[in-house]
């Protein structure tokens, strides 16, 4: 009789254990499916295009491309990754110049010339000039480098951590669900400089929020005498900082183009192009100030 009672208890405990495991699995799957971030479907391949990058590809055509040079787009934040990461690992990517050159090229408004690794280019041209064969002496004849009338300058100016934080949690009869969210913010500055006189033609600033999300759940239940079942699970998603820098740069380039069109620094090929509404979205915040023509002031006649 005692053996039969023990068998019944063991069966009840086994069924309760199975039910708890099934319940925990359902909660975990439901939480992950409801909070899954929008990751690119081609993970490991080409990067997904952000809204600002998509706008750059669909801007109205210019009357002519502008030759620009980009020397460096530096990190001026001085921020390092928090412990336990390496103290020598910076929080901001050091390759932002490549993102800026790509954004300028994708916009179809600018034609960048190589200046970041100018010494490598000059060394290669020296090697080319050193090629002097009797069969083809014209191989050493190289045209001069193309000068750019405008220099694009800028930097990542700030990186602020924990500008917004929050969370939630709920627990009922040993079954709980909790989540946390954190927001960092980066700011980039971009300006176009006239090479002839050093005048800053246009200057824009854009920012991007970096979101970090965490979701966790747990199940605590007694499945027998002195037998406690504990199941925990969680999911964390952190936006890559380098992609946020890329999106901030793309937004800054679109704002620079919009501001330049508004101030007559460069001209649309078709002023009635329907795609002009894209530019209108980027300078709505600046419509309150009257447009100005970037010209050099002339001295007063005596």
TAJO-V686279 format. One record per residue. N is the residue number from 1. OMEGA is omega in whole degrees, -180 to 180 (999 if undefined). BURIAL is 1 if it has 9 or more other C-alpha atoms within 8 Angstrom, else 0. D_LAST is the distance of its C-alpha to the last C-alpha in Angstrom with 2 decimals. Layout:
n=(N/N)
omega=(OMEGA/OMEGA)
burial=(BURIAL/BURIAL)
d_last=(D_LAST/D_LAST)
This chain:
n=(1/2/3/4/5/6/7/8/9/10/11/12/13/14/15/16/17/18/19/20/21/22/23/24/25/26/27/28/29/30/31/32/33/34/35/36/37/38/39/40/41/42/43/44/45/46/47/48/49/50/51/52/53/54/55/56/57/58/59/60/61/62/63/64/65/66/67/68/69/70/71/72/73/74/75/76/77/78/79/80/81/82/83/84/85/86/87/88/89/90/91/92/93/94/95/96/97/98/99/100/101/102/103/104/105/106/107/108/109/110/111/112/113/114/115/116/117/118/119/120/121/122/123/124/125/126/127/128/129/130/131/132/133/134/135/136/137/138/139/140/141/142/143/144/145/146/147/148/149/150/151/152/153/154/155/156/157/158/159/160/161/162/163/164/165/166/167/168/169/170/171/172/173/174/175/176/177/178/179/180/181/182/183/184/185/186/187/188/189/190/191/192/193/194/195/196/197/198/199/200/201/202/203/204/205/206/207/208/209/210/211/212/213/214/215/216/217/218/219/220/221/222/223/224/225/226/227/228/229/230/231/232/233/234/235/236/237/238/239/240/241/242/243/244/245/246/247/248/249/250/251/252/253/254/255/256/257/258/259/260/261/262/263/264/265/266/267/268/269/270/271/272/273/274/275/276/277/278/279/280/281/282/283/284/285/286/287/288/289/290/291/292/293/294/295/296/297/298/299/300/301/302)
omega=(178/180/179/179/179/179/178/179/-180/179/179/179/179/179/179/178/178/180/180/178/179/180/179/179/179/178/-180/179/180/-180/-179/-179/-178/-177/-178/-180/-180/178/179/-178/-179/-180/-176/178/178/-179/176/-178/177/179/179/177/177/178/179/-179/-176/178/175/-175/177/177/176/179/-179/176/-180/175/179/-179/-180/175/-167/173/-180/-177/-176/-178/176/180/-180/176/11/178/-178/179/-179/179/-177/-180/-178/177/178/180/-177/179/179/177/-180/179/179/180/178/180/-179/-178/-179/177/-176/175/-177/173/-175/175/-177/177/-176/-179/177/179/180/177/179/177/175/177/180/179/179/178/-177/179/180/-179/-176/178/179/179/-179/-180/-180/175/178/177/-180/177/179/180/-177/174/176/179/177/-178/168/-168/-178/175/-177/-179/174/175/174/177/180/179/179/177/179/-179/-179/177/176/178/-173/178/-179/180/178/178/180/-179/169/-178/175/-180/178/178/-178/-180/177/-175/177/-176/-174/-175/179/-179/176/-176/-179/-179/-178/178/178/-179/-180/178/179/-175/173/-175/178/179/-180/179/179/178/178/-177/174/180/179/179/-179/178/-177/175/179/179/-180/177/-179/180/-180/177/177/176/178/-177/-177/178/176/174/178/-180/177/178/179/177/180/178/178/178/179/178/-179/180/178/177/-179/-178/174/174/173/-166/174/175/178/-179/-179/-180/179/-180/179/178/176/178/-179/-180/-174/177/176/-179/-178/-177/-179/179/-179/179/179/178/-178/180/179/180/-180/178/-179/179/180/999)
burial=(0/0/0/0/0/0/0/0/0/0/0/0/1/1/0/1/1/0/0/1/1/0/0/1/0/0/1/1/0/0/1/1/0/0/0/0/0/0/0/0/0/0/0/0/0/0/0/0/0/0/0/1/1/1/1/1/1/0/1/1/1/1/1/0/1/0/1/1/1/1/1/0/1/1/1/0/0/0/0/1/1/0/0/0/0/0/1/0/0/1/0/1/1/0/0/1/1/0/1/1/1/0/1/1/1/0/1/1/1/1/1/1/1/0/0/0/0/0/0/0/0/0/0/0/1/0/0/1/1/0/1/1/0/0/0/0/1/0/1/1/0/0/0/0/0/0/0/1/1/1/1/1/1/1/1/1/1/1/1/0/0/0/1/0/1/0/0/0/0/0/0/0/0/1/1/1/1/1/1/1/1/1/1/1/1/1/1/1/1/1/1/1/1/1/1/0/0/0/0/1/1/1/1/1/1/1/1/1/1/1/1/1/1/1/1/1/1/1/1/1/1/1/1/0/0/0/0/1/1/0/1/0/0/1/0/0/0/0/1/0/1/0/0/1/1/1/1/1/1/1/1/1/1/1/1/1/1/1/1/1/1/0/1/1/1/0/1/1/1/1/0/0/0/0/1/1/0/1/1/1/0/1/1/0/0/0/0/0/0/0/0/0/0/0/0/0/0/0/0/0/0/0)
d_last=(121.17/118.70/117.64/117.02/114.87/112.77/112.31/111.09/108.58/107.35/106.95/105.06/102.77/102.17/101.32/98.97/97.31/96.80/95.40/92.96/91.79/91.35/89.43/87.14/86.49/85.68/83.25/81.52/81.19/79.97/77.35/76.05/75.96/74.11/71.49/71.02/67.30/65.78/66.10/65.40/68.52/67.87/67.83/67.76/65.96/62.43/60.44/60.34/57.06/55.35/53.74/50.20/51.38/53.03/49.83/47.99/50.62/50.19/46.43/45.07/44.23/40.64/39.09/39.06/39.86/37.16/37.86/37.73/38.98/40.87/41.57/43.38/44.00/45.38/47.51/45.67/48.33/50.62/53.58/57.05/60.07/62.38/65.77/68.14/65.73/64.51/62.04/60.11/59.79/56.42/56.31/53.54/53.93/52.18/51.95/49.29/47.17/49.85/49.70/45.93/46.20/49.04/47.20/44.18/46.58/48.69/45.76/45.34/41.55/40.91/42.31/42.56/42.81/44.91/43.15/45.47/48.02/45.74/47.82/50.90/49.16/47.96/51.48/53.03/50.72/51.83/55.42/54.75/53.32/56.36/58.56/59.36/62.55/63.91/64.55/61.04/58.28/55.67/56.40/54.09/51.14/48.88/45.59/42.64/42.06/39.96/36.61/35.63/32.08/32.92/34.82/36.98/37.31/39.50/42.60/45.49/44.07/47.06/50.79/52.45/56.24/58.46/55.79/58.65/62.38/65.44/69.02/72.22/75.92/79.24/82.81/86.04/89.51/88.39/86.03/82.34/78.96/75.67/72.11/68.88/65.26/62.23/58.57/56.02/52.37/49.90/46.13/43.96/40.20/38.52/34.92/33.21/30.63/28.27/29.21/26.00/23.72/26.34/25.21/28.16/28.47/31.47/33.74/37.19/40.17/43.76/47.08/50.75/53.89/56.75/60.11/63.36/66.59/70.13/73.30/76.72/80.16/83.52/87.10/89.60/93.17/96.67/98.75/101.88/103.37/101.02/99.11/95.42/93.32/89.63/87.24/83.51/80.76/77.00/73.96/70.43/67.31/64.04/61.01/59.93/56.73/55.50/55.85/53.95/51.12/51.28/51.07/48.14/46.24/47.14/45.88/42.59/42.15/42.89/40.40/37.72/38.41/38.44/35.13/33.57/34.90/33.66/30.09/30.20/30.30/33.44/35.17/38.75/40.82/42.32/40.48/43.84/45.78/48.31/47.70/44.24/46.05/46.44/42.70/42.59/45.02/42.82/39.67/41.44/40.53/36.80/36.82/35.87/32.29/30.05/29.37/26.07/24.70/24.22/20.99/18.45/15.25/12.21/9.07/6.34/3.81/0.00)
